[in-house]
Amino acid sequence: MQYKVVEIANVTDEEIEKILNQWTAEGWTFDTMHFAMRESSKRPSMAFLTFTRDDG
């Protein structure tokens, strides 16, 4: 199994959609999404999306 981690610095719904569509179109399967938060903001400062795909 292969893993792909994509970091998003500009966390918007449009950017998340773009990344999800880009990597799933290339054969990767979405796995998880994690957010890094700032103490001074309610919005995430970064997001990390992970994808997987079979080696074969």
MDTraj code that builds the backbone (N, CA, C; nanometers):
import mdtraj as md
import numpy as np

residues = "MET GLN TYR LYS VAL VAL GLU ILE ALA ASN VAL THR ASP GLU GLU ILE GLU LYS ILE LEU ASN GLN TRP THR ALA GLU GLY TRP THR PHE ASP THR MET HIS PHE ALA MET ARG GLU SER SER LYS ARG PRO SER MET ALA PHE LEU THR PHE THR ARG ASP ASP GLY".split()
xyz = np.array([
    [0.0845, -0.1173, 0.0000],
    [0.0000, 0.0000, 0.0000],
    [0.0891, 0.1238, 0.0000],
    [0.0485, 0.2236, -0.0745],
    [0.1184, 0.3519, -0.0787],
    [0.0338, 0.4575, -0.0094],
    [0.1015, 0.5542, 0.0495],
    [0.0343, 0.6652, 0.1172],
    [0.0775, 0.7965, 0.0552],
    [-0.0133, 0.8929, 0.0509],
    [0.0144, 1.0281, 0.0019],
    [-0.0391, 1.1237, 0.1068],
    [0.0428, 1.2200, 0.1501],
    [-0.0001, 1.3239, 0.2437],
    [0.0103, 1.4572, 0.1718],
    [-0.0989, 1.5324, 0.1712],
    [-0.1022, 1.6624, 0.1053],
    [-0.1292, 1.7687, 0.2108],
    [-0.0424, 1.8698, 0.2151],
    [-0.0557, 1.9808, 0.3092],
    [-0.1250, 2.0973, 0.2394],
    [-0.2244, 2.1539, 0.3065],
    [-0.2946, 2.2709, 0.2536],
    [-0.2713, 2.3867, 0.3494],
    [-0.2097, 2.4945, 0.2999],
    [-0.1837, 2.6121, 0.3834],
    [-0.2992, 2.7116, 0.3759],
    [-0.3697, 2.7136, 0.2635],
    [-0.4840, 2.8031, 0.2455],
    [-0.6109, 2.7190, 0.2590],
    [-0.6600, 2.7038, 0.3820],
    [-0.7690, 2.6103, 0.4101],
    [-0.9040, 2.6752, 0.3797],
    [-0.9543, 2.6460, 0.2604],
    [-1.0878, 2.6901, 0.2196],
    [-1.1607, 2.5698, 0.1618],
    [-1.2920, 2.5796, 0.1524],
    [-1.3668, 2.4680, 0.0941],
    [-1.3264, 2.4449, -0.0510],
    [-1.2992, 2.5527, -0.1242],
    [-1.2591, 2.5390, -0.2640],
    [-1.1255, 2.4656, -0.2768],
    [-1.0303, 2.4991, -0.1898],
    [-0.8985, 2.4346, -0.1959],
    [-0.9078, 2.2873, -0.1566],
    [-0.9873, 2.2562, -0.0550],
    [-1.0056, 2.1164, -0.0143],
    [-1.0697, 2.0367, -0.1272],
    [-1.1728, 2.0920, -0.1906],
    [-1.2372, 2.0248, -0.3045],
    [-1.1385, 2.0016, -0.4175],
    [-1.0578, 2.1027, -0.4475],
    [-0.9596, 2.0921, -0.5557],
    [-0.8623, 1.9773, -0.5301],
    [-0.8095, 1.9696, -0.4080],
    [-0.7139, 1.8644, -0.3730],
    [-0.7809, 1.7269, -0.3764],
    [-0.9017, 1.7161, -0.3194],
    [-0.9731, 1.5879, -0.3216],
    [-0.9976, 1.5409, -0.4644],
    [-1.0452, 1.6290, -0.5505],
    [-1.0737, 1.5920, -0.6892],
    [-0.9465, 1.5582, -0.7660],
    [-0.8402, 1.6329, -0.7415],
    [-0.7137, 1.6102, -0.8119],
    [-0.6570, 1.4719, -0.7821],
    [-0.6453, 1.4378, -0.6544],
    [-0.5785, 1.3127, -0.6189],
    [-0.6676, 1.1907, -0.6390],
    [-0.7979, 1.2022, -0.6203],
    [-0.8844, 1.0868, -0.6481],
    [-0.8905, 1.0591, -0.7979],
    [-0.8808, 1.1628, -0.8807],
    [-0.8775, 1.1426, -1.0257],
    [-0.7508, 1.0687, -1.0687],
    [-0.6455, 1.0789, -0.9889],
    [-0.5201, 1.0096, -1.0189],
    [-0.5143, 0.8693, -0.9589],
    [-0.6272, 0.8220, -0.9051],
    [-0.6340, 0.6846, -0.8560],
    [-0.6113, 0.6676, -0.7071],
    [-0.5958, 0.7765, -0.6333],
    [-0.5776, 0.7694, -0.4882],
    [-0.7134, 0.7675, -0.4204],
    [-0.7230, 0.7004, -0.3060],
    [-0.8454, 0.6933, -0.2268],
    [-0.8291, 0.7810, -0.1037],
    [-0.9243, 0.8732, -0.0831],
    [-0.9179, 0.9616, 0.0334],
    [-0.9257, 0.8788, 0.1607],
    [-0.8410, 0.9127, 0.2589],
    [-0.8368, 0.8399, 0.3851],
    [-0.8782, 0.9296, 0.5014],
    [-0.8013, 1.0334, 0.5311],
    [-0.8327, 1.1189, 0.6465],
    [-0.7993, 1.2650, 0.6184],
    [-0.8549, 1.3525, 0.7035],
    [-0.8246, 1.4947, 0.6995],
    [-0.8026, 1.5416, 0.8430],
    [-0.6917, 1.6106, 0.8657],
    [-0.6598, 1.6640, 0.9984],
    [-0.6324, 1.8129, 0.9859],
    [-0.6746, 1.8881, 1.0863],
    [-0.6562, 2.0326, 1.0863],
    [-0.5591, 2.0747, 1.1950],
    [-0.4759, 2.1742, 1.1642],
    [-0.3896, 2.2391, 1.2632],
    [-0.4537, 2.3741, 1.2938],
    [-0.4786, 2.3973, 1.4216],
    [-0.5506, 2.5181, 1.4632],
    [-0.4553, 2.6196, 1.5256],
    [-0.4921, 2.7462, 1.5134],
    [-0.4249, 2.8547, 1.5854],
    [-0.5057, 2.8854, 1.7097],
    [-0.4392, 2.9240, 1.8155],
    [-0.5111, 2.9600, 1.9380],
    [-0.5952, 3.0852, 1.9191],
    [-0.5488, 3.1772, 1.8354],
    [-0.6151, 3.3067, 1.8202],
    [-0.7255, 3.3066, 1.7145],
    [-0.7520, 3.1928, 1.6520],
    [-0.8492, 3.1891, 1.5428],
    [-0.9364, 3.0645, 1.5529],
    [-1.0582, 3.0780, 1.5058],
    [-1.1476, 2.9617, 1.5004],
    [-1.1302, 2.8833, 1.3706],
    [-1.0601, 2.9425, 1.2737],
    [-1.0354, 2.8754, 1.1456],
    [-0.9033, 2.7997, 1.1512],
    [-0.8955, 2.6860, 1.0847],
    [-0.7691, 2.6119, 1.0836],
    [-0.6616, 2.6867, 1.0051],
    [-0.5389, 2.6753, 1.0511],
    [-0.4280, 2.7395, 0.9808],
    [-0.3708, 2.6485, 0.8724],
    [-0.3867, 2.5179, 0.8883],
    [-0.3400, 2.4212, 0.7893],
    [-0.4287, 2.2977, 0.7937],
    [-0.4259, 2.2238, 0.6838],
    [-0.4960, 2.0957, 0.6787],
    [-0.4029, 1.9933, 0.6142],
    [-0.4150, 1.8706, 0.6590],
    [-0.3380, 1.7600, 0.6028],
    [-0.4364, 1.6530, 0.5579],
    [-0.4357, 1.6220, 0.4297],
    [-0.5215, 1.5188, 0.3731],
    [-0.4349, 1.3985, 0.3407],
    [-0.4812, 1.2804, 0.3777],
    [-0.4074, 1.1591, 0.3443],
    [-0.4889, 1.0741, 0.2478],
    [-0.4166, 1.0124, 0.1563],
    [-0.4745, 0.9264, 0.0542],
    [-0.3959, 0.7959, 0.0525],
    [-0.4597, 0.6907, 0.0042],
    [-0.3932, 0.5611, -0.0101],
    [-0.4220, 0.5039, -0.1481],
    [-0.3373, 0.4091, -0.1888],
    [-0.3649, 0.3279, -0.3080],
    [-0.2823, 0.2016, -0.3006],
    [-0.3315, 0.0991, -0.3667],
    [-0.2620, -0.0296, -0.3686],
    [-0.1363, -0.0199, -0.4539],
    [-0.0362, -0.0965, -0.4177],
    [0.0892, -0.0993, -0.4937],
    [0.0697, -0.1578, -0.6333],
    [-0.0189, -0.2547, -0.6437],
    [-0.0329, -0.3291, -0.7679],
    [-0.1151, -0.2634, -0.8682],
])
top = md.Topology()
chain = top.add_chain()
for i, resn in enumerate(residues, 1):
    res = top.add_residue(resn, chain, resSeq=i)
    for name in ("N", "CA", "C"):
        top.add_atom(name, md.element.get_by_symbol(name[0]), res)
traj = md.Trajectory(xyz[None], top)
